[in-house]
Amino acid sequence: EEGAIKRYNLRTMHEELRIGGRESTFVNPQGLWIDGDFLLVCCARSHKIQIVNLKTYTVEDFHTFEEPVWQYIKVNSHEFVLLDSGVYKI
């Protein structure tokens, strides 16, 4: 709901890192996927998958769709998304 990706220290349960916020680029984030040094965030309301570089913490658009995107997965070199109308290979 806050439009933020947060990292917590499990020992102290304190927030260590926050990317985004109420005026964030992450609009209704739903699904997350980690691929090496990248975090992919599915944003249903904006119809986008956004990619966060976990080394530099920069955020870029990865894919844009014509309907809400709920989940992204990658199996070997094959990428799939779950949209309102079904599952698609991209």
Summary of the structure (lengths in Angstrom):
residues: 90
radius of gyration: 13.5
end to end distance: 27.5
largest distance: 41.8
contacts: 234
relative contact order: 0.17
helix: 0%
strand: 59%
